[in-house]
Amino acid sequence: MNPILILDYAGIAVFAATGALAASRKQVDMIGFLFFAAITGIGGGTVRDLILDVPVFWVANPDYLVICVATAGIVYFP
């Protein structure tokens, strides 16, 4: 596996964790955790891709969404 891809996945996980922790402070349910983790994890890249009019990165590679969901689950169930 490419080291750049590993760092990319790690960055997505860190941002998803910050979103999940924000959901924790708001005391929302699991769906809220998933939403906050996905928005913070892949939201910025999605906006970038839409502005540049290129295919959205997580649609082509759903591993990014899986990382967000897994991170939200880890934060929700300590």
The first five atom37 places (N, CA, C, CB, O) and aatype in JSON, in Angstrom:
{
  "aatype": [12, 2, 14, 9, 10, 9, 10, 3, 18, 0, 7, 9, 0, 19, 13, 0, 0, 16, 7, 0, 10, 0, 0, 15, 1, 11, 5, 19, 3, 12, 9, 7, 13, 10, 13, 13, 0, 0, 9, 16, 7, 9, 7, 7, 7, 16, 19, 1, 3, 10, 9, 10, 3, 19, 14, 19, 13, 17, 19, 0, 2, 14, 3, 18, 10, 19, 9, 4, 19, 0, 16, 0, 7, 9, 19, 18, 13, 14],
  "atom_mask": [
    [1, 1, 1, 1, 1],
    [1, 1, 1, 1, 1],
    [1, 1, 1, 1, 1],
    [1, 1, 1, 1, 1],
    [1, 1, 1, 1, 1],
    [1, 1, 1, 1, 1],
    [1, 1, 1, 1, 1],
    [1, 1, 1, 1, 1],
    [1, 1, 1, 1, 1],
    [1, 1, 1, 1, 1],
    [1, 1, 1, 0, 1],
    [1, 1, 1, 1, 1],
    [1, 1, 1, 1, 1],
    [1, 1, 1, 1, 1],
    [1, 1, 1, 1, 1],
    [1, 1, 1, 1, 1],
    [1, 1, 1, 1, 1],
    [1, 1, 1, 1, 1],
    [1, 1, 1, 0, 1],
    [1, 1, 1, 1, 1],
    [1, 1, 1, 1, 1],
    [1, 1, 1, 1, 1],
    [1, 1, 1, 1, 1],
    [1, 1, 1, 1, 1],
    [1, 1, 1, 1, 1],
    [1, 1, 1, 1, 1],
    [1, 1, 1, 1, 1],
    [1, 1, 1, 1, 1],
    [1, 1, 1, 1, 1],
    [1, 1, 1, 1, 1],
    [1, 1, 1, 1, 1],
    [1, 1, 1, 0, 1],
    [1, 1, 1, 1, 1],
    [1, 1, 1, 1, 1],
    [1, 1, 1, 1, 1],
    [1, 1, 1, 1, 1],
    [1, 1, 1, 1, 1],
    [1, 1, 1, 1, 1],
    [1, 1, 1, 1, 1],
    [1, 1, 1, 1, 1],
    [1, 1, 1, 0, 1],
    [1, 1, 1, 1, 1],
    [1, 1, 1, 0, 1],
    [1, 1, 1, 0, 1],
    [1, 1, 1, 0, 1],
    [1, 1, 1, 1, 1],
    [1, 1, 1, 1, 1],
    [1, 1, 1, 1, 1],
    [1, 1, 1, 1, 1],
    [1, 1, 1, 1, 1],
    [1, 1, 1, 1, 1],
    [1, 1, 1, 1, 1],
    [1, 1, 1, 1, 1],
    [1, 1, 1, 1, 1],
    [1, 1, 1, 1, 1],
    [1, 1, 1, 1, 1],
    [1, 1, 1, 1, 1],
    [1, 1, 1, 1, 1],
    [1, 1, 1, 1, 1],
    [1, 1, 1, 1, 1],
    [1, 1, 1, 1, 1],
    [1, 1, 1, 1, 1],
    [1, 1, 1, 1, 1],
    [1, 1, 1, 1, 1],
    [1, 1, 1, 1, 1],
    [1, 1, 1, 1, 1],
    [1, 1, 1, 1, 1],
    [1, 1, 1, 1, 1],
    [1, 1, 1, 1, 1],
    [1, 1, 1, 1, 1],
    [1, 1, 1, 1, 1],
    [1, 1, 1, 1, 1],
    [1, 1, 1, 0, 1],
    [1, 1, 1, 1, 1],
    [1, 1, 1, 1, 1],
    [1, 1, 1, 1, 1],
    [1, 1, 1, 1, 1],
    [1, 1, 1, 1, 1]
  ],
  "atom_positions": [
    [[0.86, -1.18, 0.0], [0.0, 0.0, 0.0], [0.9, 1.24, 0.0], [-0.97, 0.0, 1.24], [1.93, 1.29, 0.67]],
    [[0.49, 2.21, -0.74], [1.21, 3.45, -0.92], [1.23, 4.26, 0.39], [0.58, 4.28, -2.05], [0.18, 4.41, 1.02]],
    [[2.39, 4.79, 0.81], [2.43, 5.57, 2.05], [1.58, 6.84, 1.99], [3.86, 5.94, 2.38], [1.05, 7.28, 3.0]],
    [[1.46, 7.43, 0.81], [0.62, 8.62, 0.67], [-0.85, 8.26, 0.9], [0.81, 9.26, -0.73], [-1.59, 9.03, 1.52]],
    [[-1.26, 7.11, 0.4], [-2.65, 6.66, 0.61], [-2.91, 6.39, 2.09], [-2.93, 5.4, -0.21], [-3.99, 6.69, 2.59]],
    [[-1.93, 5.84, 2.79], [-2.08, 5.6, 4.22], [-2.24, 6.92, 4.96], [-0.86, 4.82, 4.77], [-3.1, 7.04, 5.84]],
    [[-1.43, 7.91, 4.6], [-1.56, 9.23, 5.23], [-2.9, 9.88, 4.89], [-0.41, 10.15, 4.8], [-3.5, 10.56, 5.72]],
    [[-3.37, 9.67, 3.66], [-4.68, 10.2, 3.26], [-5.79, 9.59, 4.11], [-4.93, 9.94, 1.76], [-6.66, 10.3, 4.61]],
    [[-5.76, 8.27, 4.26], [-6.75, 7.59, 5.1], [-6.66, 8.04, 6.55], [-6.56, 6.06, 5.0], [-7.68, 8.21, 7.22]],
    [[-5.44, 8.23, 7.04], [-5.26, 8.68, 8.43], [-5.83, 10.09, 8.61], [-3.77, 8.65, 8.82], [-6.45, 10.38, 9.64]],
    [[-5.63, 10.95, 7.63], [-6.18, 12.31, 7.71], [-7.7, 12.3, 7.73], [0.0, 0.0, 0.0], [-8.32, 13.04, 8.49]],
    [[-8.29, 11.46, 6.89], [-9.75, 11.33, 6.87], [-10.24, 10.84, 8.24], [-10.21, 10.37, 5.74], [-11.24, 11.34, 8.75]],
    [[-9.55, 9.87, 8.81], [-9.95, 9.32, 10.12], [-9.85, 10.38, 11.21], [-9.08, 8.11, 10.48], [-10.72, 10.44, 12.08]],
    [[-8.81, 11.2, 11.18], [-8.65, 12.23, 12.2], [-9.76, 13.27, 12.09], [-7.27, 12.9, 12.07], [-10.34, 13.67, 13.11]],
    [[-10.06, 13.71, 10.88], [-11.13, 14.69, 10.72], [-12.49, 14.09, 11.07], [-11.15, 15.21, 9.28], [-13.34, 14.77, 11.65]],
    [[-12.7, 12.82, 10.73], [-13.95, 12.15, 11.1], [-14.07, 12.04, 12.62], [-14.04, 10.75, 10.45], [-15.16, 12.17, 13.18]],
    [[-12.96, 11.79, 13.28], [-12.97, 11.71, 14.75], [-13.32, 13.05, 15.37], [-11.61, 11.23, 15.27], [-14.05, 13.1, 16.37]],
    [[-12.82, 14.15, 14.8], [-13.18, 15.46, 15.35], [-14.67, 15.73, 15.18], [-12.36, 16.58, 14.67], [-15.3, 16.31, 16.06]],
    [[-15.23, 15.32, 14.06], [-16.67, 15.48, 13.87], [-17.46, 14.62, 14.82], [0.0, 0.0, 0.0], [-18.49, 15.05, 15.35]],
    [[-17.01, 13.4, 15.05], [-17.7, 12.5, 15.98], [-17.6, 13.03, 17.41], [-17.12, 11.08, 15.9], [-18.55, 12.91, 18.19]],
    [[-16.47, 13.61, 17.76], [-16.34, 14.2, 19.1], [-17.24, 15.42, 19.26], [-14.87, 14.59, 19.36], [-17.77, 15.66, 20.35]],
    [[-17.42, 16.18, 18.19], [-18.38, 17.29, 18.25], [-19.79, 16.77, 18.45], [-18.29, 18.15, 16.97], [-20.59, 17.36, 19.18]],
    [[-20.11, 15.66, 17.79], [-21.42, 15.03, 17.99], [-21.58, 14.54, 19.42], [-21.62, 13.87, 17.01], [-22.67, 14.6, 19.98]],
    [[-20.5, 14.06, 20.0], [-20.54, 13.61, 21.39], [-20.87, 14.76, 22.33], [-19.19, 12.98, 21.78], [-21.65, 14.6, 23.27]],
    [[-20.27, 15.92, 22.07], [-20.56, 17.08, 22.93], [-22.01, 17.53, 22.79], [-19.62, 18.23, 22.58], [-22.57, 18.09, 23.74]],
    [[-22.61, 17.31, 21.62], [-24.02, 17.67, 21.42], [-24.97, 16.58, 21.89], [-24.27, 17.96, 19.95], [-26.18, 16.77, 21.88]],
    [[-24.43, 15.43, 22.3], [-25.19, 14.29, 22.8], [-26.25, 13.82, 21.8], [-25.85, 14.65, 24.12], [-27.43, 13.69, 22.13]],
    [[-25.8, 13.56, 20.57], [-26.71, 13.07, 19.53], [-26.62, 11.54, 19.46], [-26.37, 13.71, 18.15], [-25.77, 10.93, 20.11]],
    [[-27.5, 10.95, 18.67], [-27.52, 9.49, 18.53], [-26.49, 9.03, 17.49], [-28.94, 9.01, 18.14], [-25.7, 9.83, 16.99]],
    [[-26.52, 7.73, 17.18], [-25.53, 7.16, 16.26], [-25.62, 7.77, 14.87], [-25.72, 5.66, 16.17], [-24.59, 7.97, 14.22]],
    [[-26.81, 8.06, 14.4], [-26.96, 8.67, 13.07], [-26.3, 10.05, 13.06], [-28.46, 8.79, 12.68], [-25.67, 10.42, 12.07]],
    [[-26.44, 10.78, 14.12], [-25.78, 12.07, 14.24], [-24.27, 11.93, 14.21], [0.0, 0.0, 0.0], [-23.57, 12.74, 13.59]],
    [[-23.76, 10.9, 14.88], [-22.32, 10.63, 14.85], [-21.86, 10.36, 13.42], [-21.97, 9.45, 15.76], [-20.85, 10.9, 12.97]],
    [[-22.61, 9.52, 12.72], [-22.24, 9.2, 11.34], [-22.27, 10.45, 10.46], [-23.19, 8.14, 10.76], [-21.38, 10.65, 9.63]],
    [[-23.29, 11.28, 10.64], [-23.42, 12.5, 9.85], [-22.27, 13.46, 10.12], [-24.75, 13.18, 10.15], [-21.63, 13.95, 9.18]],
    [[-21.99, 13.73, 11.38], [-20.92, 14.66, 11.73], [-19.57, 14.14, 11.26], [-20.9, 14.91, 13.24], [-18.75, 14.9, 10.75]],
    [[-19.33, 12.84, 11.43], [-18.05, 12.26, 11.01], [-17.88, 12.35, 9.49], [-17.94, 10.8, 11.47], [-16.8, 12.66, 9.0]],
    [[-18.95, 12.07, 8.75], [-18.86, 12.12, 7.29], [-18.69, 13.55, 6.8], [-20.09, 11.49, 6.66], [-17.9, 13.8, 5.89]],
    [[-19.42, 14.47, 7.38], [-19.33, 15.86, 6.93], [-17.93, 16.42, 7.18], [-20.38, 16.73, 7.65], [-17.37, 17.07, 6.3]],
    [[-17.37, 16.17, 8.34], [-16.03, 16.71, 8.62], [-14.94, 15.89, 7.93], [-15.79, 16.73, 10.12], [-13.91, 16.45, 7.57]],
    [[-15.16, 14.61, 7.74], [-14.14, 13.77, 7.13], [-14.0, 13.96, 5.63], [0.0, 0.0, 0.0], [-12.89, 14.04, 5.11]],
    [[-15.13, 14.03, 4.94], [-15.08, 14.09, 3.47], [-15.74, 15.34, 2.9], [-15.74, 12.88, 2.89], [-15.78, 15.52, 1.68]],
    [[-16.26, 16.2, 3.76], [-16.98, 17.38, 3.28], [-16.12, 18.37, 2.52], [0.0, 0.0, 0.0], [-16.53, 18.87, 1.47]],
    [[-14.94, 18.65, 3.03], [-14.07, 19.63, 2.38], [-13.61, 19.17, 1.0], [0.0, 0.0, 0.0], [-13.6, 19.95, 0.05]],
    [[-13.24, 17.91, 0.9], [-12.82, 17.36, -0.39], [-13.97, 17.3, -1.38], [0.0, 0.0, 0.0], [-13.76, 17.47, -2.58]],
    [[-15.18, 17.08, -0.88], [-16.35, 17.06, -1.76], [-16.59, 18.44, -2.34], [-17.58, 16.58, -1.0], [-16.86, 18.57, -3.53]],
    [[-16.51, 19.46, -1.51], [-16.69, 20.84, -1.99], [-15.61, 21.18, -3.01], [-16.66, 21.85, -0.81], [-15.9, 21.78, -4.04]],
    [[-14.37, 20.79, -2.71], [-13.26, 21.03, -3.65], [-13.54, 20.39, -5.0], [-11.94, 20.48, -3.07], [-13.37, 21.02, -6.04]],
    [[-13.98, 19.13, -4.99], [-14.24, 18.43, -6.25], [-15.41, 19.05, -7.01], [-14.53, 16.96, -5.97], [-15.38, 19.11, -8.24]],
    [[-16.43, 19.5, -6.29], [-17.56, 20.13, -6.96], [-17.16, 21.47, -7.59], [-18.7, 20.34, -5.98], [-17.61, 21.79, -8.69]],
    [[-16.33, 22.24, -6.91], [-15.87, 23.51, -7.46], [-14.99, 23.28, -8.68], [-15.1, 24.31, -6.39], [-15.1, 24.01, -9.67]],
    [[-14.12, 22.28, -8.63], [-13.24, 21.98, -9.75], [-13.92, 21.2, -10.87], [-12.04, 21.21, -9.27], [-13.32, 20.96, -11.92]],
    [[-15.17, 20.81, -10.65], [-15.95, 20.05, -11.62], [-15.25, 18.75, -12.04], [-16.22, 20.92, -12.86], [-15.14, 18.43, -13.22]],
    [[-14.8, 18.02, -11.02], [-14.21, 16.7, -11.24], [-15.06, 15.69, -10.46], [-12.7, 16.66, -10.79], [-15.81, 16.07, -9.57]],
    [[-14.93, 14.41, -10.78], [-15.72, 13.41, -10.03], [-15.37, 13.44, -8.54], [-15.46, 11.99, -10.58], [-14.21, 13.59, -8.16]],
    [[-16.4, 13.31, -7.71], [-16.22, 13.35, -6.26], [-15.42, 12.12, -5.84], [-17.6, 13.42, -5.52], [-15.75, 10.99, -6.21]],
    [[-14.37, 12.35, -5.05], [-13.38, 11.31, -4.74], [-13.97, 10.13, -4.0], [-12.27, 11.89, -3.93], [-13.57, 8.99, -4.26]],
    [[-14.91, 10.35, -3.08], [-15.4, 9.23, -2.28], [-16.45, 8.41, -3.01], [-15.98, 9.75, -0.97], [-16.79, 7.31, -2.56]],
    [[-16.98, 8.93, -4.12], [-17.91, 8.12, -4.92], [-17.11, 7.08, -5.71], [-18.74, 9.02, -5.89], [-17.53, 5.93, -5.85]],
    [[-15.94, 7.49, -6.21], [-15.08, 6.56, -6.95], [-14.41, 5.55, -6.02], [-14.02, 7.34, -7.73], [-14.15, 4.42, -6.43]],
    [[-14.11, 5.95, -4.79], [-13.45, 5.07, -3.83], [-14.21, 5.15, -2.5], [-11.94, 5.47, -3.64], [-13.92, 6.01, -1.67]],
    [[-15.18, 4.26, -2.29], [-16.01, 4.34, -1.07], [-15.26, 3.99, 0.22], [-17.18, 3.43, -1.2], [-15.85, 4.03, 1.3]],
    [[-13.98, 3.65, 0.13], [-13.2, 3.38, 1.34], [-13.2, 4.59, 2.27], [-11.75, 3.0, 0.97], [-13.16, 4.44, 3.49]],
    [[-13.24, 5.79, 1.69], [-13.25, 7.0, 2.51], [-14.5, 7.07, 3.38], [-13.16, 8.24, 1.61], [-14.43, 7.45, 4.55]],
    [[-15.63, 6.71, 2.82], [-16.88, 6.71, 3.58], [-16.86, 5.62, 4.65], [-18.1, 6.52, 2.64], [-17.36, 5.81, 5.76]],
    [[-16.29, 4.48, 4.32], [-16.17, 3.38, 5.29], [-15.28, 3.81, 6.46], [-15.59, 2.12, 4.61], [-15.57, 3.47, 7.61]],
    [[-14.22, 4.54, 6.18], [-13.34, 5.03, 7.25], [-14.1, 5.98, 8.16], [-12.1, 5.74, 6.65], [-13.95, 5.93, 9.38]],
    [[-14.92, 6.85, 7.58], [-15.72, 7.78, 8.39], [-16.71, 7.02, 9.28], [-16.48, 8.77, 7.49], [-16.86, 7.35, 10.46]],
    [[-17.36, 6.02, 8.73], [-18.33, 5.24, 9.5], [-17.63, 4.46, 10.6], [-19.1, 4.28, 8.58], [-18.13, 4.41, 11.73]],
    [[-16.49, 3.85, 10.3], [-15.74, 3.1, 11.3], [-15.25, 4.01, 12.42], [-14.56, 2.37, 10.66], [-15.3, 3.65, 13.6]],
    [[-14.78, 5.19, 12.05], [-14.31, 6.12, 13.07], [-15.45, 6.59, 13.96], [-13.63, 7.33, 12.42], [-15.28, 6.69, 15.18]],
    [[-16.6, 6.86, 13.37], [-17.76, 7.27, 14.17], [-18.17, 6.15, 15.13], [-18.94, 7.64, 13.26], [-18.52, 6.42, 16.27]],
    [[-18.11, 4.91, 14.66], [-18.44, 3.78, 15.53], [-17.46, 3.63, 16.67], [0.0, 0.0, 0.0], [-17.85, 3.32, 17.8]],
    [[-16.18, 3.84, 16.4], [-15.17, 3.74, 17.45], [-15.36, 4.82, 18.51], [-13.76, 3.84, 16.85], [-15.2, 4.56, 19.7]],
    [[-15.71, 6.02, 18.06], [-15.9, 7.11, 19.03], [-17.22, 6.91, 19.79], [-15.89, 8.49, 18.31], [-17.3, 7.23, 20.97]],
    [[-18.25, 6.4, 19.11], [-19.56, 6.23, 19.76], [-19.52, 5.1, 20.79], [-20.64, 5.93, 18.71], [-20.1, 5.23, 21.87]],
    [[-18.85, 4.0, 20.45], [-18.73, 2.85, 21.36], [-17.3, 2.75, 21.87], [-19.15, 1.52, 20.65], [-16.49, 2.04, 21.28]],
    [[-16.97, 3.46, 22.95], [-15.56, 3.47, 23.4], [-15.07, 2.15, 23.92], [-15.37, 4.48, 24.45], [-13.91, 2.04, 24.33]]
  ]
}
